[in-house]
Amino acid sequence: MKITVVGGGSTYTPELVDGFARLGFPVREIALVDPDSHRLAVIAPLARRILARQGHSAEITTTADPDRGIEGADAVLLQLRIGGQDARHIDETLPHACGCIGQETTGAGGLAKALRTVPVVLDIAERVARLAPQAWIVDFANPVGIVTRALLDAGHKAVGLCNVAIGFQRTFADWLGVDHQRITLDHVGLNHLTWERSVRLDGVDVLPQLLASPGQALADRLHMPIDVVRRLGVIPSYYLRYFYAHDEVLAEQLVEPSRAEQVAGMERELLRLYADPALDELPALLTQRGGAYYSEAALQLVHALTADTGDTLVANVRNNGTLPFLSDDAVIEVPSRVGAHGATALPVDPVDPLFAGLIAHVSAYEELALDAALRGGVERVSTALLAHPLIGQIDMAEQLARKLVAANRAHLRWA
């Protein structure tokens, strides 16, 4: 099997390769595609040392040519970041001038990232269709929901994936002192807008137990007061804090370094560590980079798609009536049946209006955001921002639209 990683120069890549090796995944070649030859020159040797240390025979190849890397692939993983951490820093700080939070997947910053990312991903997908028509595209590139919908709307074989669900599963298993395979989640919503409505241990819901515990660990993980979580009666993704405590988050952001600045510093140190020819395992610093269990989530999904296992995995998939208050074409993040046919959402219980309203609101924004990414234009960008629940004011939307387009002009073909 050949796996192609677009964005292979990412500091995440060693964790992915370590997962292939540690779990004995039957991969023959891992092709790292990235325009940054300097990063590939550091990442690839470390990847080879990790494989060698664990006795895995996969070959690591590198290229800046997407066609060469994609040709003959069985799966193509997308983890690219157009504009790098510099663009992310703008996403996270530019909205502050308009009194809005800055975040790389949520609000105005998330729209800016979608505008930059969608056209590039669709170009890559056309190459996959031409050079590896049998391959599945697994998208990790944020904003996953919008990017996945772009791929599916264009007719590509694609599934979107996030590590929030697997992160919760592993965390709850640790807290309960059980094997993670015994834990299943009633995970529902959109990418980065999800709630855990039940946590089942061997089929028995232990969510009440998790909510009734002292709760400090849960509060710390979500960055929310435990009494708020208990009032909701579910465990929200930590991304819900941008909605439930917008002004508090904004106040914090105005006095703290951006996440992009923090990550850029970590990446410089990680690349320095990776360059050590004696290093053949993951450094502890990588755990602070984010993306916990990324490799295991990716491997589970790729295995299910290529081996036709029919496994149940949380994925970003077409709604197709699963949430009746959304269009069939919407992309949702729910437990799905995964096999050679792709990923299909499993039925879910009715969603409480408190959550359904926000899901519907953000889903409508995502549809307009995709339209702006595909067709361009400041007016379409403004319309998408007007539809977002964290913005929703005409003057603010128009001002932000002009600022976002000006700041991202180098990455927008239509601008």
URDAGI-V428910 format. One record per residue. N is the residue number from 1. RES is the residue in one letter. SS is DSSP state (a for helix, b for strand, c for the rest). Layout:
# URDAGI-V428910
N,RES,SS
N,RES,SS
This chain:
# URDAGI-V428910
1,M,c
2,K,b
3,I,b
4,T,b
5,V,b
6,V,b
7,G,c
8,G,c
9,G,c
10,S,c
11,T,c
12,Y,c
13,T,a
14,P,a
15,E,a
16,L,a
17,V,a
18,D,a
19,G,a
20,F,a
21,A,a
22,R,a
23,L,c
24,G,c
25,F,c
26,P,c
27,V,c
28,R,c
29,E,b
30,I,b
31,A,b
32,L,b
33,V,b
34,D,c
35,P,c
36,D,c
37,S,a
38,H,a
39,R,a
40,L,a
41,A,a
42,V,a
43,I,a
44,A,a
45,P,a
46,L,a
47,A,a
48,R,a
49,R,a
50,I,a
51,L,a
52,A,a
53,R,a
54,Q,c
55,G,c
56,H,c
57,S,c
58,A,c
59,E,b
60,I,b
61,T,b
62,T,b
63,T,b
64,A,c
65,D,c
66,P,a
67,D,a
68,R,a
69,G,a
70,I,a
71,E,c
72,G,c
73,A,c
74,D,c
75,A,b
76,V,b
77,L,b
78,L,b
79,Q,c
80,L,c
81,R,c
82,I,c
83,G,c
84,G,a
85,Q,a
86,D,a
87,A,a
88,R,a
89,H,a
90,I,a
91,D,a
92,E,a
93,T,a
94,L,a
95,P,a
96,H,a
97,A,a
98,C,a
99,G,c
100,C,c
101,I,c
102,G,c
103,Q,c
104,E,c
105,T,c
106,T,c
107,G,a
108,A,a
109,G,a
110,G,a
111,L,a
112,A,a
113,K,a
114,A,a
115,L,a
116,R,a
117,T,a
118,V,a
119,P,a
120,V,a
121,V,a
122,L,a
123,D,a
124,I,a
125,A,a
126,E,a
127,R,a
128,V,a
129,A,a
130,R,a
131,L,a
132,A,c
133,P,c
134,Q,c
135,A,c
136,W,b
137,I,b
138,V,b
139,D,b
140,F,c
141,A,c
142,N,c
143,P,c
144,V,a
145,G,a
146,I,a
147,V,a
148,T,a
149,R,a
150,A,a
151,L,a
152,L,a
153,D,a
154,A,c
155,G,c
156,H,c
157,K,c
158,A,b
159,V,b
160,G,b
161,L,c
162,C,c
163,N,c
164,V,a
165,A,a
166,I,a
167,G,a
168,F,a
169,Q,a
170,R,a
171,T,a
172,F,a
173,A,a
174,D,a
175,W,a
176,L,a
177,G,c
178,V,c
179,D,c
180,H,a
181,Q,a
182,R,a
183,I,b
184,T,b
185,L,b
186,D,b
187,H,b
188,V,b
189,G,b
190,L,b
191,N,c
192,H,c
193,L,b
194,T,b
195,W,b
196,E,b
197,R,b
198,S,b
199,V,b
200,R,b
201,L,b
202,D,c
203,G,c
204,V,b
205,D,b
206,V,c
207,L,a
208,P,a
209,Q,a
210,L,a
211,L,a
212,A,a
213,S,c
214,P,c
215,G,c
216,Q,a
217,A,a
218,L,a
219,A,a
220,D,a
221,R,a
222,L,a
223,H,c
224,M,c
225,P,c
226,I,a
227,D,a
228,V,a
229,V,a
230,R,a
231,R,a
232,L,a
233,G,c
234,V,c
235,I,b
236,P,b
237,S,c
238,Y,a
239,Y,a
240,L,a
241,R,a
242,Y,a
243,F,a
244,Y,a
245,A,c
246,H,a
247,D,a
248,E,a
249,V,a
250,L,a
251,A,a
252,E,a
253,Q,a
254,L,a
255,V,a
256,E,c
257,P,c
258,S,c
259,R,a
260,A,a
261,E,a
262,Q,a
263,V,a
264,A,a
265,G,a
266,M,a
267,E,a
268,R,a
269,E,a
270,L,a
271,L,a
272,R,a
273,L,a
274,Y,a
275,A,c
276,D,c
277,P,c
278,A,c
279,L,c
280,D,c
281,E,c
282,L,c
283,P,c
284,A,a
285,L,a
286,L,a
287,T,a
288,Q,a
289,R,c
290,G,c
291,G,c
292,A,c
293,Y,c
294,Y,a
295,S,a
296,E,a
297,A,a
298,A,a
299,L,a
300,Q,a
301,L,a
302,V,a
303,H,a
304,A,a
305,L,a
306,T,a
307,A,a
308,D,c
309,T,c
310,G,c
311,D,b
312,T,b
313,L,b
314,V,b
315,A,b
316,N,b
317,V,b
318,R,b
319,N,c
320,N,c
321,G,c
322,T,c
323,L,c
324,P,c
325,F,c
326,L,c
327,S,c
328,D,c
329,D,c
330,A,c
331,V,b
332,I,b
333,E,b
334,V,b
335,P,b
336,S,b
337,R,b
338,V,b
339,G,b
340,A,c
341,H,c
342,G,b
343,A,b
344,T,b
345,A,b
346,L,c
347,P,c
348,V,c
349,D,c
350,P,c
351,V,c
352,D,c
353,P,a
354,L,a
355,F,a
356,A,a
357,G,a
358,L,a
359,I,a
360,A,a
361,H,a
362,V,a
363,S,a
364,A,a
365,Y,a
366,E,a
367,E,a
368,L,a
369,A,a
370,L,a
371,D,a
372,A,a
373,A,a
374,L,a
375,R,a
376,G,c
377,G,c
378,V,a
379,E,a
380,R,a
381,V,a
382,S,a
383,T,a
384,A,a
385,L,a
386,L,a
387,A,a
388,H,c
389,P,c
390,L,c
391,I,c
392,G,c
393,Q,c
394,I,a
395,D,a
396,M,a
397,A,a
398,E,a
399,Q,a
400,L,a
401,A,a
402,R,a
403,K,a
404,L,a
405,V,a
406,A,a
407,A,a
408,N,c
409,R,a
410,A,a
411,H,a
412,L,c
413,R,c
414,W,c
415,A,c
